[in-house]
């Protein structure tokens, strides 16, 4: 009788241990799920859009064709949209500087000179690349302190960036130096100041 009671006691203990282990296993799964979500991975699903393998085109885009390819990819791939928003959210700066840094990361210098926002004066319309513009707005607002930035402000800063494209990377100075000078060995004072301006402003555009 005593032995029977002891065995029943062991069975009860083993049953409780098994129940406890099952609960620990469930808790472990919940903790892993929380950790994945905090890391931005989301739940593991074979058909999950967030886990699609996606490669963005090489950035910045160096041709109109590259920009159109990027625009098409963003239209069709949620994973690509999230990836580019993440990239833009880390460009840094405040106000117009965030937009400048964003556009520099997406649009190469030479191709930027062939666009403006509305497509006038023989240039392409950047606003027509609707998916890219949509992601730029979301990415800009994801930067610190930019959450309440209006569409109007973002569009205005984008337009200014394209307008100034012809003056970046030393292009304005090159145009000035290409003009005939009265004395070939003397650089006019205004051009000396322009050189200084190019050097100081090189990192701000």
N, C-alpha and C positions, 0 to 999 in steps of 0.2 A: 504493500500500500504506500509506504514511504517513497519507494523508488518510482512508483507511478506518479505520485504528486510532484516529485522532482523533475521527471520528464515533462510533465505538463507545464511546469514552471519554465523550463527551458524553451518549450515550444512557444509559450507566450512571449518570452523575451526575444526569441528569433523573429517572431511575427512583428513585434514592435520595431526591431532593428530594420527589418525589411521595409516597413512603412516609412521609417525615418530616412532611409537611403533613397527611396523613391521621391520623397519630398525634396531632399537635397539635390537630386538630379534635376527636378523641375526648376528649383531655384537657380541652379547653375545655368540652365538653358535660358532662363529669363535674364540673368546677368550678362550672358554672352550677347543676347539680343540687344540689351541696353547699350553695351559697349560698342556694338557694330553701328547702332544708330547715332551714338555720340561721335563716332569717327566718320560719320557721313556715308557709311557703306549701305545702310538700309538692310532690310531682310534679304536673305539669300534666296533668290528665285531664278531658275534657269531662264525664264522668259522676261525677267525684270528689265525694264528700259534703262534703269539706273546702272545696271551691270553689263550693258551692251559694250562690247569692245569698239571704241570709236577713236579715230585719229583725226584731229583737225588738220586742215592744210597747213603747210609751213607758214608761219606768221613772222613778220607782217607780209601781207599779200603784195606781190611786186608787179601785178598786171590786173587789168580789168577782168580778164578771164578767171584769175585766181579769186577775185572778190565775188564774182558771180557763182563760182563753185562753192565758196564758203556760204554764200547766201542760200543756195539750194540745199546744202547739207543742213543748215540750221532750220530750214523749213521742214525737213523730213526726220530729223533726229533729236529727240528730247535729250538724249545723253550728250550730244554735241552742244546743245543750248546750255545745259547745266555746266558743262566743262568750260565754255567760253565766259559765262557769267562769273564763274569762280576765278578765272584768270583776271578779268576786269576788276573784280572786287578787291584785288591785291595790288593794283597799280599805284595807289597812294596819292596824296596831295589833297587839296581842297578847291572847291569851286571849279573854275575853268581849267585848272591844272590837272584835275582828275580826268576831264574830257580830253585834254591834250595828250596825256599819257595813254589814255585808252586808244585814241585814234593812232598814235604812234605805234602801238602794239599790234594794230590790225592792218593799217594801210601804209605801204612803203612810200618813201619820199617821192620817187619819180612818178608813181601812179597817182599820188595825192594831187599833183599839179594838173591832172586831167579831169578832176572832179570839182564840182561845187554842190551845194545842197539842192538846188532846183534845176540844174542842167542848162544854164544860160551861157552865152558867149562861147559856144562851140564845145562846152564841156559836158561830161556825163553827170546825171543826177544821182547824188549819193542817197538822197531820200527815197529813191526808187528801190533801193536794196532794203526792203522793208524788214526782213528778218534780222539783218545785221543791226539796223537801227533800233529794233525792239530790244535786242539783247544788250546793246550799248546802254539804253536807258535803264534796264534792270541792273546791269553790272555797275553802272555809275552810282545808282542809289544804294547798292550794297556796300559802298565804301563808307568809312566812318564819317559821320556828320553830313552825309549826302542824302539821307532817306527822304527828305521832303522836297528835294530838287524838282522843279517843274519841267515838263516836256519842253516848254518854251525856252527856258534857260539852256537846257542841254542842246537843243537845236541851234540856238544862237551861238553857243560856244563852238559847236561843230562847224557852223558856217564860217566863223572867224578863223578857225584852224585851217580850213581849206583855202580861204582867201589869202592867208599868210604863207601858204605853201611855197610860192615862188620866191620868197625871201629867206627861206631856211637853207641850212647846209652850205652857207656861203654864196648862194645863188645871187643875192642882191649885190654883194660886193663884186662878184664876177661881172655882172652887167655894168656896173659903174666903171670897172677897170677896162672894160672892152671899149668904152667911149674914147675918142681921140683926146689926148692931153696936149696942152700948149708946150709943156716941157716934159719930155718922156721920162726924165730921171727924177721928177719931183711928183710926189703923191699929194694931191690937194688936201687941205686941212679937213674938209668934210669927209674925205675917204679914210683919212687916218682915224677919225672918230667912228666911222662905220666899221673899220676893222676891230676897234675896241668893243663896239656894240655887238659884233658877231661873236667875239670871244666870250663876253660876259653873258650873252643871251643864249649861247649854244645849248645849255642844259635846261632852259626854261620852256622851250617850245614843245 
